[in-house]
Amino acid sequence: MIRILPLLMMWFMATVAVAADSIRSFQLPTIVALGIQLYQQDKVASDGFDFLFSSHPEAKKLPLRGWITQYDATVRRVFFIQVPDDQPPSLAYTVTLLTDGSAKVAEGRGDPLPDFAAKRYVARRSAIAAIPKFAPGRNYNFEVLDDPENKGGFIVYGLATSNDPDEVVVGGHYRVTVTEDGRVRRVDALSKSFLVLNKHGNAPKGSAPAGLFMSHIVSETPVETHVYLSILHQMPLFVSTSAEDYWKVAEGIITKVDPPKEEPKQ
């Protein structure tokens, strides 16, 4: 397949969030680490859903109200949580992904939530309640990560999603900082608009673009969702930031690059 880099005709403007100093900032290594883990947890949750519904189709009829993903060097697990009418949250199923590609599904309907899931589910619910506006017509995935700078605290990401594999949902994502006891410290809108790009853009039929371009005015560097999206869609993102710098985000790496050159006039 032909690979091209149509610099100008693919210069999609993905305008992002509020004032440049209004969101919580991280150093580049932390941004990369969070973005990679965000992708890993989102992937584990997706696989967990597939295993659960294929082996226990009756789970679709339960009052499921979200999940908590546990991902580390030794465990890849998804706790599916139910909230029956007038009842506190309780466990529905636990799906553990095994190293051989299979999964173990354990039924636990009505069991108390393990401490790991209970604390993070409180953070998840607090974060959702604090988000001011969701992208119209979009479903959201919520992943809870440990806060790398505040021991015991959490970062909850609200990810706007699409069922179309060609759509790259740039806008509508949120990052919410939550304390260990579930208090929201801040809500960072990682996009101002609800912009969605197309993987193929204006590329000629039969070719594939070598990347997507976007303008990002919320911070001086790319953010975690850029890392997440580049891995999810397996393509580089080229990001112009508020500092008038240009960055390439690809395969879990952020590097500063030269700005694109205008095509010479004929």
TORMAR-53468 format. One record per residue (C-alpha): residue number from 0; chain; x negated, y, z. Coordinates in pm, 1 decimal. Layout:
! residues N
[NUM, A, [X, Y, Z]]
...
This chain:
! residues 266
[0, A, [0.0, 0.0, 0.0]]
[1, A, [-126.2, 347.5, -88.5]]
[2, A, [-217.7, 559.5, 212.3]]
[3, A, [-212.0, 937.3, 176.9]]
[4, A, [-237.1, 1239.9, 401.0]]
[5, A, [1.3, 1504.0, 260.8]]
[6, A, [-113.9, 1790.6, 484.3]]
[7, A, [121.1, 2067.2, 385.1]]
[8, A, [428.8, 1887.6, 264.4]]
[9, A, [431.3, 1681.1, 583.0]]
[10, A, [378.9, 1972.8, 821.7]]
[11, A, [687.4, 1907.4, 1032.5]]
[12, A, [734.1, 2164.6, 1303.9]]
[13, A, [812.8, 1986.2, 1629.3]]
[14, A, [861.3, 2282.2, 1861.2]]
[15, A, [815.5, 2173.1, 2221.0]]
[16, A, [929.1, 2298.3, 2560.3]]
[17, A, [915.5, 2622.1, 2745.3]]
[18, A, [630.4, 2851.7, 2843.7]]
[19, A, [278.7, 2712.2, 2816.7]]
[20, A, [213.3, 2728.1, 3190.6]]
[21, A, [550.8, 2593.6, 3298.5]]
[22, A, [486.4, 2220.5, 3300.0]]
[23, A, [265.8, 2016.1, 3523.7]]
[24, A, [-72.4, 1965.7, 3362.0]]
[25, A, [-309.1, 1669.6, 3369.3]]
[26, A, [-663.8, 1609.3, 3252.1]]
[27, A, [-695.6, 1425.0, 2920.3]]
[28, A, [-797.9, 1088.3, 3074.1]]
[29, A, [-488.4, 1098.0, 3296.5]]
[30, A, [-264.6, 1190.4, 3002.7]]
[31, A, [-399.5, 896.9, 2804.2]]
[32, A, [-367.6, 652.7, 3095.7]]
[33, A, [-8.7, 758.2, 3167.2]]
[34, A, [86.8, 743.4, 2798.9]]
[35, A, [-53.9, 393.6, 2759.0]]
[36, A, [116.0, 267.6, 3074.0]]
[37, A, [440.6, 429.9, 2966.2]]
[38, A, [427.4, 233.1, 2641.4]]
[39, A, [333.0, -88.6, 2824.1]]
[40, A, [620.3, -60.7, 3070.6]]
[41, A, [869.0, 32.3, 2800.4]]
[42, A, [759.1, -269.5, 2596.4]]
[43, A, [788.6, -503.1, 2896.6]]
[44, A, [1137.9, -370.8, 2968.0]]
[45, A, [1240.7, -423.7, 2604.1]]
[46, A, [1107.1, -779.4, 2603.1]]
[47, A, [1275.6, -840.8, 2937.2]]
[48, A, [1611.8, -739.1, 2793.9]]
[49, A, [1564.6, -974.7, 2497.9]]
[50, A, [1482.1, -1269.7, 2722.8]]
[51, A, [1764.5, -1193.8, 2965.5]]
[52, A, [2042.8, -1160.1, 2711.3]]
[53, A, [1927.0, -1456.5, 2502.5]]
[54, A, [1915.9, -1691.3, 2802.0]]
[55, A, [2198.5, -1538.9, 3008.0]]
[56, A, [2449.8, -1374.5, 2770.4]]
[57, A, [2692.9, -1338.3, 3061.4]]
[58, A, [2463.0, -1064.2, 3193.2]]
[59, A, [2615.1, -829.2, 2935.7]]
[60, A, [2938.8, -834.6, 3136.1]]
[61, A, [2777.1, -728.8, 3463.9]]
[62, A, [2780.4, -367.0, 3588.7]]
[63, A, [2409.5, -324.5, 3513.0]]
[64, A, [2287.0, 23.9, 3600.4]]
[65, A, [1927.6, 23.0, 3491.1]]
[66, A, [1603.6, -154.4, 3561.3]]
[67, A, [1267.9, -113.3, 3728.4]]
[68, A, [953.0, -233.5, 3555.2]]
[69, A, [656.5, -373.7, 3744.5]]
[70, A, [339.7, -376.0, 3537.2]]
[71, A, [-13.5, -427.7, 3657.6]]
[72, A, [-312.5, -653.1, 3599.1]]
[73, A, [-132.5, -959.6, 3734.1]]
[74, A, [243.8, -901.1, 3698.4]]
[75, A, [481.0, -807.7, 3417.6]]
[76, A, [826.5, -808.3, 3564.5]]
[77, A, [1162.9, -638.5, 3515.8]]
[78, A, [1417.4, -604.1, 3795.0]]
[79, A, [1767.8, -562.2, 3652.6]]
[80, A, [1993.8, -377.6, 3893.0]]
[81, A, [2370.3, -389.1, 3929.8]]
[82, A, [2600.3, -145.8, 4106.6]]
[83, A, [2944.8, -300.4, 4162.7]]
[84, A, [3232.9, -67.9, 4248.7]]
[85, A, [3193.1, 90.0, 4592.6]]
[86, A, [2883.2, -120.2, 4659.2]]
[87, A, [2519.2, -23.4, 4701.0]]
[88, A, [2271.8, -119.9, 4427.4]]
[89, A, [2167.5, -484.5, 4434.8]]
[90, A, [1963.3, -723.0, 4228.3]]
[91, A, [2117.7, -889.7, 3924.3]]
[92, A, [1827.4, -1070.1, 3756.3]]
[93, A, [1450.3, -1069.6, 3767.7]]
[94, A, [1263.1, -1141.5, 3444.7]]
[95, A, [893.9, -1226.7, 3469.2]]
[96, A, [694.5, -1229.8, 3144.9]]
[97, A, [432.4, -1502.3, 3135.8]]
[98, A, [91.1, -1498.6, 2969.6]]
[99, A, [192.4, -1764.0, 2715.1]]
[100, A, [462.1, -1536.4, 2571.3]]
[101, A, [752.0, -1702.9, 2747.4]]
[102, A, [953.6, -1566.3, 3038.1]]
[103, A, [1106.7, -1684.8, 3362.4]]
[104, A, [1454.4, -1552.2, 3439.2]]
[105, A, [1568.0, -1569.4, 3800.8]]
[106, A, [1929.9, -1500.0, 3895.5]]
[107, A, [1972.0, -1300.2, 4213.3]]
[108, A, [2314.8, -1145.0, 4188.2]]
[109, A, [2394.2, -954.7, 4503.7]]
[110, A, [2051.9, -997.8, 4661.6]]
[111, A, [1894.3, -688.0, 4821.2]]
[112, A, [1646.6, -503.7, 4605.9]]
[113, A, [1281.0, -578.4, 4681.4]]
[114, A, [1104.7, -281.7, 4839.5]]
[115, A, [906.9, -218.4, 4518.6]]
[116, A, [1224.6, -186.3, 4312.7]]
[117, A, [1432.2, -12.9, 4582.1]]
[118, A, [1199.3, 286.8, 4621.0]]
[119, A, [1159.1, 330.4, 4248.1]]
[120, A, [1530.4, 296.8, 4182.3]]
[121, A, [1596.8, 583.8, 4424.2]]
[122, A, [1338.5, 790.2, 4235.5]]
[123, A, [1499.0, 693.0, 3904.9]]
[124, A, [1847.5, 797.2, 4014.2]]
[125, A, [1720.5, 1126.2, 4158.5]]
[126, A, [1536.6, 1203.9, 3834.7]]
[127, A, [1836.1, 1131.2, 3613.0]]
[128, A, [2056.3, 1356.9, 3825.0]]
[129, A, [1800.9, 1638.7, 3796.7]]
[130, A, [1767.4, 1637.8, 3416.7]]
[131, A, [1959.8, 1940.8, 3287.1]]
[132, A, [2049.9, 1829.8, 2933.9]]
[133, A, [2012.1, 1512.7, 2732.8]]
[134, A, [1971.6, 1485.9, 2356.4]]
[135, A, [2321.8, 1455.1, 2206.6]]
[136, A, [2405.6, 1107.5, 2084.8]]
[137, A, [2081.5, 953.5, 2209.6]]
[138, A, [2029.3, 665.7, 2446.0]]
[139, A, [1759.5, 706.2, 2709.4]]
[140, A, [1508.9, 469.5, 2862.0]]
[141, A, [1382.6, 557.3, 3209.0]]
[142, A, [1049.0, 429.7, 3333.1]]
[143, A, [907.7, 493.1, 3679.6]]
[144, A, [529.4, 520.9, 3711.5]]
[145, A, [317.7, 581.8, 4019.2]]
[146, A, [209.0, 943.3, 4049.5]]
[147, A, [-170.9, 944.1, 3998.1]]
[148, A, [-217.3, 1259.3, 4206.2]]
[149, A, [33.9, 1216.7, 4488.8]]
[150, A, [-0.7, 893.6, 4685.3]]
[151, A, [332.3, 720.4, 4727.2]]
[152, A, [506.2, 952.4, 4480.7]]
[153, A, [643.5, 874.7, 4137.0]]
[154, A, [671.8, 1013.0, 3787.3]]
[155, A, [995.2, 925.0, 3609.9]]
[156, A, [999.8, 954.6, 3231.5]]
[157, A, [1325.4, 997.3, 3044.0]]
[158, A, [1264.6, 883.5, 2686.1]]
[159, A, [1512.0, 967.6, 2411.8]]
[160, A, [1536.2, 668.3, 2179.0]]
[161, A, [1651.0, 568.0, 1831.1]]
[162, A, [1763.8, 238.9, 1681.6]]
[163, A, [1619.7, 345.5, 1345.2]]
[164, A, [1257.6, 221.3, 1319.3]]
[165, A, [1176.7, 503.4, 1075.6]]
[166, A, [1275.8, 775.5, 1322.1]]
[167, A, [1009.5, 923.8, 1548.6]]
[168, A, [1196.1, 1092.8, 1831.6]]
[169, A, [967.2, 1381.4, 1924.3]]
[170, A, [1218.5, 1589.0, 2118.8]]
[171, A, [1438.1, 1528.5, 2418.4]]
[172, A, [1185.8, 1365.5, 2653.0]]
[173, A, [1149.9, 1456.5, 3020.5]]
[174, A, [895.0, 1404.1, 3295.4]]
[175, A, [1025.1, 1427.1, 3652.7]]
[176, A, [798.6, 1435.2, 3957.8]]
[177, A, [959.7, 1264.4, 4258.7]]
[178, A, [837.9, 1213.8, 4615.6]]
[179, A, [818.0, 876.2, 4787.0]]
[180, A, [1150.3, 937.9, 4961.2]]
[181, A, [1329.5, 1032.6, 4638.9]]
[182, A, [1315.7, 1413.7, 4640.9]]
[183, A, [1266.0, 1580.9, 4303.8]]
[184, A, [968.4, 1816.4, 4308.6]]
[185, A, [988.9, 1936.3, 3947.8]]
[186, A, [1144.1, 1860.3, 3610.8]]
[187, A, [927.0, 1907.1, 3302.1]]
[188, A, [1105.2, 1925.0, 2968.5]]
[189, A, [851.5, 1791.2, 2721.3]]
[190, A, [1044.5, 1935.1, 2429.4]]
[191, A, [1253.4, 2242.6, 2367.6]]
[192, A, [1447.7, 2100.1, 2077.1]]
[193, A, [1577.1, 1750.0, 2005.7]]
[194, A, [1368.4, 1715.2, 1692.6]]
[195, A, [1337.3, 1380.3, 1516.1]]
[196, A, [1079.6, 1315.7, 1244.0]]
[197, A, [1081.5, 1047.0, 978.2]]
[198, A, [785.4, 813.5, 941.5]]
[199, A, [787.1, 844.8, 564.9]]
[200, A, [869.2, 1214.1, 545.9]]
[201, A, [808.0, 1354.1, 198.9]]
[202, A, [555.6, 1089.0, 102.8]]
[203, A, [602.0, 950.2, -250.1]]
[204, A, [799.7, 629.3, -278.9]]
[205, A, [581.8, 324.5, -221.2]]
[206, A, [327.4, 509.3, -9.8]]
[207, A, [287.0, 554.0, 363.4]]
[208, A, [175.8, 875.9, 533.9]]
[209, A, [-140.5, 857.4, 739.8]]
[210, A, [16.1, 1057.7, 1018.8]]
[211, A, [279.6, 1305.9, 1131.2]]
[212, A, [212.9, 1667.7, 1220.9]]
[213, A, [381.3, 1872.7, 1487.8]]
[214, A, [349.1, 2200.3, 1672.4]]
[215, A, [337.2, 2173.2, 2051.8]]
[216, A, [355.6, 2500.6, 2242.6]]
[217, A, [425.7, 2373.0, 2592.0]]
[218, A, [63.4, 2303.1, 2682.0]]
[219, A, [-291.4, 2338.0, 2557.6]]
[220, A, [-327.2, 1964.4, 2495.1]]
[221, A, [-100.6, 1683.1, 2381.2]]
[222, A, [108.7, 1514.0, 2650.4]]
[223, A, [182.8, 1156.7, 2751.9]]
[224, A, [475.8, 1111.4, 2515.9]]
[225, A, [248.9, 1181.4, 2218.1]]
[226, A, [28.1, 891.8, 2328.8]]
[227, A, [336.7, 675.9, 2383.0]]
[228, A, [486.5, 758.3, 2041.9]]
[229, A, [164.8, 704.3, 1849.0]]
[230, A, [131.6, 354.1, 1994.7]]
[231, A, [501.5, 273.9, 1959.3]]
[232, A, [508.2, 368.0, 1589.0]]
[233, A, [149.9, 259.7, 1515.6]]
[234, A, [58.3, 581.7, 1343.2]]
[235, A, [-148.2, 890.7, 1431.0]]
[236, A, [12.5, 1211.9, 1545.8]]
[237, A, [-159.7, 1540.2, 1464.6]]
[238, A, [-67.9, 1801.8, 1722.5]]
[239, A, [-115.4, 2178.9, 1708.3]]
[240, A, [-106.1, 2319.7, 2062.5]]
[241, A, [-48.6, 2655.0, 2229.7]]
[242, A, [-424.8, 2718.5, 2242.3]]
[243, A, [-431.9, 2699.8, 1860.5]]
[244, A, [-627.3, 2376.6, 1880.7]]
[245, A, [-558.2, 2070.5, 1671.6]]
[246, A, [-560.3, 1719.8, 1809.6]]
[247, A, [-534.2, 1366.4, 1677.8]]
[248, A, [-348.3, 1114.6, 1894.3]]
[249, A, [-394.8, 755.7, 1781.6]]
[250, A, [-436.1, 410.5, 1936.9]]
[251, A, [-449.0, 547.9, 2289.6]]
[252, A, [-715.8, 808.1, 2213.1]]
[253, A, [-687.3, 1187.9, 2200.1]]
[254, A, [-952.3, 1376.0, 2001.5]]
[255, A, [-983.6, 1736.7, 1892.8]]
[256, A, [-995.7, 1779.6, 1514.2]]
[257, A, [-1038.1, 2058.2, 1260.8]]
[258, A, [-719.7, 2234.0, 1145.7]]
[259, A, [-577.6, 2129.3, 808.5]]
[260, A, [-697.2, 2321.9, 507.5]]
[261, A, [-454.2, 2491.3, 276.7]]
[262, A, [-437.4, 2353.3, -71.5]]
[263, A, [-608.7, 2582.4, -324.1]]
[264, A, [-377.4, 2785.2, -542.4]]
[265, A, [-365.5, 2683.5, -904.6]]
